């Protein structure tokens, strides 16, 4: 009896000690998802390094998320495809590595589709196969000085994405002599009964077509003299979206760029136009506005941005979401190459943004991409707290809630002056601020005093601004706060800011502030349930 009691005591002590070690970020302990800075609402890997989302496909009531993953370190290394699935876009189940490197190279970014008609011939049981399209990156070829060390390859799965077989005749798109030739995104073009691949080719994107996912023919290219070119183009995505006001259709092209973002480092730009099965052409209104911006800005950085924050990169959308659903849902990597490998997390590095639903809206500037948090977020809401606040100049109002997992919806009159918004504080005097500046006519995120930033001189250099794009309507802010991140969708969906931060102790207080005056017409606050 004594021995049994002693054994139970020792096991309990061991479990308690392990949990305590892990909460302090000890990289030798297993993950508990209680580590310092660990997101409670966002996807993050159990351990080790993660970057770009890959292979996002919906099949058999599961959202698949693959991602760039290095299972042996918390910094970038030989890339694998990590794997997770979700039924609701909120809670995630970790699965074993999906696709691993081999003698042909690392497994760089790409996409996945459901081959409903078995055009590839990969099905072995009458069920449609999943087909992944990825970039082989040959490190030995790169070291030798060659420029053709990246090529496009495919793999297939007949067990709902749990295991993958690489195609025996890879690569399916050899390198034509371009150093940065990667990140294939494939969709089914139902108008022309063909598969379309868009991939990044240094300072442009290239389009290919196929009938069977195995043999690809070059079609066209876009972008050499369009948009921002401060760095290499990466992780493109092409998809149709319905215009919310008219029911018409436009094509959206996403292109990530590193560096060259609006607030520094990596970011994602977008273009709106038409795709005829061979070429992508800018919408006349959208293109005219870009040309006007370019004439004003001789540095040739005229671009429209998915997100003005520093921490939303390489995002793409899910394929094969059912037609009856009809949504185009996006997710990005919540970090920035300026500092991603040195942020102060020990057991894991990086998280994904929350999913976002895309629409195209008609505006005075022409068609623009709008984004919203999907309705699934409402499933993790606690009881709503409607708050009436004193908005006299120079006041602050404690919201009286824990800011660790929080959703805020604010509407304010457009005659606001000065700045207003929300500030997160802790007992060490650290503060993070996010809000709207009437003087700047812009939304802002200020992490310059939000805690630890010694790890990189590029992390907290200045306040990040995002221009207000709508005139004559309410100032709107839809804000989600997690342990170490803020995601703001403002301007009725037209403006977004995503930023991460690393307070030395958790923020425990959130206050509304205004330094001059504002008429707040709505302020709803929802505590959120953690998803892990």
N, C-alpha and C positions, 0 to 999 in steps of 0.2 A: 504493500500500500504506500509506504514511504517513498519507494523508488518511483512508483507511478506518479505520485504527487510532485516529486522533484522533477521528473521529466516534463510534466505539464508546465511547471514553473519556468524551467529553462527554455522551453519552446516559446512561452509567452514573452519572456525577456528578450529572446532573439528577435521575435517579430516586432516588438516595440522598438528595439534598437535599430532594426533595419528601416522601419518607417521614419524614425527620427533622423537617421543619416540621410535618407532620400529627400526629406523635406528641406534639408539644408543644401541640396544639390550635389551630394556625393556621387560622382560619376561611376563609382564601383558598385553602387546599390542598384537594385531593380527599380523600374519606374512605378510610381504611385499616382502620378498626375497631381501631386501636391507640392512639387518642387517650386522653389522661388521663381517667379516670372512665368510659370507654366500656364498657358491659356486654358480656361475652363469652358469656353464656348466655341473655340476654333479647333480645327484639326491640327495636330502635331504628331510626329512619329514617336513611338515609345522611347527610342534612344537614337543617337547618332544624327548624321547630317541629312538634310532634305532641302531640295529646291524645287524647280518647276513642276507644276501639275502636268500629268501626261495621261494619255489613254482614257480620257473621261467619256464613258459610254453608259447608257442606261439599257439594261436588259434583264428580263424576268424579275421585274420589280426591285431591282438593285441598281443604285448609283455606284458605278465603279470609279474610284480615284486611284490612279497610278501616279507615281511621282519620282523625280530624280532622287536617288537614295544611295548613300555610301554606308554600308552596314558596319564598317570597321573603324569609323572615326567621326568626330563632330566637325570636321572640316571637309571640304570637297575632295573627292578622290575618284577611283574607278566607278563609273556610274552604273547603277542597276535601276530597274523599275520596282520601287516599293509598291504596296498594294493595300487598299482598304475598301470596304463597301459600306453603304448606308441605305436604309429603307426610307429615311425621312429628311435627308440633307442636314441633319443636326447631329445625330448619334452615329458613331463610326465603329466598325469592327475591323481590327487589324488582321491582315492575312499574310502568309509568307511572301517572300520576294516573288514578283511576277516573272520578270525576265532578267537574266544575269549575263554579264559579259562572257565572251568566248574568244577563240583565237582570231576572230575578225575585228574585235575591238570592244570598247565600252558601249553601253546602251544609252544613247542620248535621247533627247525629248522627241515626242511624237504623239500619235493619236490612236484611237481604236474605233471600229465601226461594227455594226451587226450586218453581216452579209445575208440579208433576208432571202434573196433568190439564189444563194449558193453560186454566185458568178465565179468564185474562185475555185470551186470544186473541192473545198476543204472539208465539207460536212461528211461525217461518217455514219450518221444515224438518222438522217432526215431532218434534224434540227439545224437551224441556221448557225454557222460558226461565228465566233468573234474573231476579227482580224485586227492585229496591232501593226501600226506602221511607225517605224522609228529610224533614227539615224545611228548607223555604225560609225564610231569614232576610233580610228586606228592610231593608238598612241605612238607606236613605233614609226609609222609613216610620218607622223607629225615631227618626231625627233629627228628623222632623217633629212628634214627640210622640204619634203614633198608638199604640194598644195592640195592634192586630191585624196586626203586622208579621211574624208567624210562622204558617206553614201547612204542611200535609203534602202531599208530592208523591211521584211514583214515576218510575222509569226501568227499562228492561229490557235484557237482553243475550242474544244468541243465539250468542255465541262464547266460552262458558265464562268470562264476566266480564271479558274483555279490553277490550271497548268497550261503551258504554252509550248508549241512546237515551232521551231524556226524553219522557214521555207528553205528547201535544199538548194535552190538556185539564187539565193541572195548574192549580191544586191539586186533590187528590182529597178533602181534608178542609180546608175553609176555617176560618179563625179565628172562633170564636163570640164574641170580645170578651174574650180573656184574654191578658194581657201575656206570660207565660211559658207557651208552648203548643208543646211540642217533644218530640223524641227518640222517634219511634214505633218500637215493637218489635212485629213481626207474627209470629204462629205459625198453623199450620193446626190447627183444632179438629176432630179426626177424629170425636169423639162427635156433634157437631152439624153436620158437613159445612159448615164456614164458616171464613173467615179471621177472626182476632181481632187487633185492634190495641190495645195499651195505650200511652198517652202521658202525659207529665207536664204538669200544668196548675196551675202555681204551687205550691199547698200540698196537692195531691192528685193522683191519677191518674184518667184517664178511659178507658173501654173502648168500642170500636167494633167492628162486625161487617160483613163483606162476603162476597159470593159470588164476586166477580171481581177483587178488588184495586183496582177503579176507583171503585165506588160504596160509600160507607160510611155506616152507620147508627149513631147514638149508642145505647149500651146502658145504661151506669151509671157510677158513680164510686166511689172508695174512698180513705180515708185522711185526710180533713180533721181528724178528731180521734183519729187513731191514729199511734203511733210518734213519732219525733223531728221537730220542726218549727223547728229553729234557723236554717233557711235555706230556699232554694228547692229544691223536689223536681226531680230530673232523671233521665234515663237509666233508665227502668223496664224490667223484664223479667218475663214471666209464663211459667211452664212447669211441667209435671207431673214429679214425681220419685217413684220407688219407695221405700217404706220398707224399709230394709235388714233389719229383724228380721221383718217380717210379709209382705212382698211386696205390701202394699197401696199405694195411691197418694195422694199429697198434691200440692197445687199450691203453688208457691213464687212469691212476688212480691218482686223486688228493686227498691229505690228508692234512688238516690243523693241526697245532700243536701249543699248548700254554702251557708254553713258549718253547723256543728252536730255534727261528728263527736265520738266519745267522747274523743279526745285532741286535739281542736281541728281547725278547718278542715274540709275535705271528706272524706266517708266514705260507705259504702254500708250501708244497713239492709235487713233482710228480714222478710217475713211468711209464715206458713204457714197454709193454709186449704183451701177448696174453691172450685172454679169450675164453675158449672152451665151455661156457655154464654152467660150474661148478666151475672151478678154474682159478685164475689169476696167470700167471707165467711171470717173467721178461723176456724181450727180452735178448738174449744171449749177444749181444754187450753191451746193457745198463747195464745188471747185472754185466758183467765183469769189466766195468769201475767203478761201485759202489764198487765192491769188492776191486779194486785197491786203490780207495780212502780210504776205510775203513782200509786197511793195513797201510796206511800212517798216519791215524788219529785214534789213539787208544781210543779217547773219543767216538767213534761210532756215529759220526754225519755226516757221508758221506751221502749226499742227493743232489738232484737237486731241485732248487727252482723256483717257478713261478715268484717270485718278490723278489729282494734283499732289497727293501726299508722296512721301518717300518710300512707302512700303506696300506697293501693289504692283507686282511685276510678273511677266511671263504668263499672264492669265489667258485661258481659252475657255471654250464652252463645251457642254455635254452634247454628244451626238445621240440620236435615236430616242429622244424624249417623245413619247407617243403623240400622235397628231391631235388626239382629243384633249391633251394637256396644252400643247401648242407653245409652251414657253421656251425661250432661249436663255439658259442658265449658265452663268460664268463663275469661275473661281480663279484667284490669283495667288501667287507666292507672296507672303507678307514679310518681305525683307528687301534689301537693296545691296547690290554687289559692292557698294562702297565700303560696307562694314559687316556684311552677313557672316563672315567667318570668324569674327572676333567679338560678337555680342556676348554679354556675360551670362550665358547659360552653359551648364556643364554636362548634363546628361544627354541633352538633345540640342539641336539647333534648327530653328525656323518653324513657322506655322503657316497655314493657308488663311486667306481672307475668308469671311463668311461668303456663302453663295449669294449671287445677285441675279435678278431677272433683268434682261435687256428689252428695251423698246426703242423705236425711232419716233421722235416727235417733230412736228412741223413748228418752226420758230421763225422769228423775224430775221434770223441769220441763215435760214435754210434748214434742212433736216439735221437733227442732232440726236446723238445717242443719249438715252435716259436709262437710269438703272434704279432698281428698288430691291430692298430685302424681300426674299420670297415669303409667301404666307406661312410656310413651315416654321418660321421663326416664332410665330404666335403660339405654337404648341409648347414652348418652353417658358412662356410668360407666367409670372406670378400675378397677384391681384394688382389691378391698376391703381395708381395713386395720382389723383388730380390735385395739382398744387396751384394755389393762388399766391403770388409773390409781390413783394414791394419792389416796384421798378423805378423808384426815385433815383436821380443821379447820384453816383458814388456809393450805392448800397450793395450789399451781398446778402444772399438768403440761403441758409443751410437747407438742403433738400431733405435731410433727415433719413437718408437711406445709405446702404453700403454701395460704394461705387465699383466694387470688384466685378459684378455681373449685372449690367444695367442697360436698359433701353429707354431712350428719351425721345419724345416727339414734341417739337416746339413750333409754333407759328407766331409771327410778330408782324406788326405793321411796318410798311416800307419807309415811314418817316422817321425811323430811328436815327439817332445821332451818336457819335462816338463809337465805342465798342461794347459788346455784351456777349455773354455766353456762359460757359461752365468751367469751373476750376476744381481740380482734384488736389488734395493736400494730405500730408502725413505729419507725424510729430517731429520730423527732422527739418521741417520748413521747405521741403521740396514741393513743387507745384507744376502741374500740367494744365494748360489752358487751351480751350477750343471754342470758337464762336464766330462772330461776324463783326467786321469793321465797316461802319458806314463811311468813314473818311476814305478808306481804301476801296470801297465798293467791292469787298472781297471777304470770303470766309478764310479763317486762319486756324492753324494748329501750332502751338508754341510748346516745344519740349526742351527749351534751352535751360530750364531750371528744374527739370523733371526727374533728376536723380543722376545715376551713373552714366557718364559719357566719356570717361577717360580712355576707353578702349579704342576710340577713333576720333580724330580731330574733325572728321566729316559728318559726325552723327548729329550734333546739336549746334551747328554754326549759326543758324538764323531761323526766324519764324517762317513757316510755310504758308503761302497764300494761294487761294484759288478764286479767280474772278467770278463775280456774280454775273449770270448770263441772262436772267429774265428781268424785265422792267415792268413796273406797274402792278406787281402781284405780291402776295405775302412773302416775307422772308421765312423760309421753311428749313428746319433742321431735323433730320432723323439720325440719331446718334446711338451707336452701340459701344459700350465700354466693357472691355474684358480686363483681366488682371494687369496686362502690360500692353494694351493696345486700344486705339480708338478708331472707329470707322464712322465717318460722317457722310451721309448722302443728303445733299441740300439742293435748293433751287428747283424744287419739284422734279428731282431726279437728274438734273443736267450737270451737277457739280458734285464731285466726291473728293474726300481727303482721307487717306489711311496712313496712320503713323503708329509706330511702336515706341515704347519707352521703358526705362529700367530704374524705377525708384529703388533706393537702397532698403527701404521697408515699404510695405504695401500702403497704397493710398487708402485712407479710412473715411475721408470727408469729401463731399461734393457740394459746391455752392454755386448758385447763379450769381453772376456779377454784371453790373452795368456802370460805366464810368460817366455817362451823361444821361441818356434817357431812352426808353423804348416801351412801346405798348405791346405787352405779351397777350395774345388772344387765346392761346392754348398751350398748356404745359402738362403732358401726360408722362408719367414715369412708371416703368414696369421692372420690378426685380426679375431676373432671369435665372432659371435652373441650370446648373452645370450639366454638361452632356457626357461627362466621363464617369 
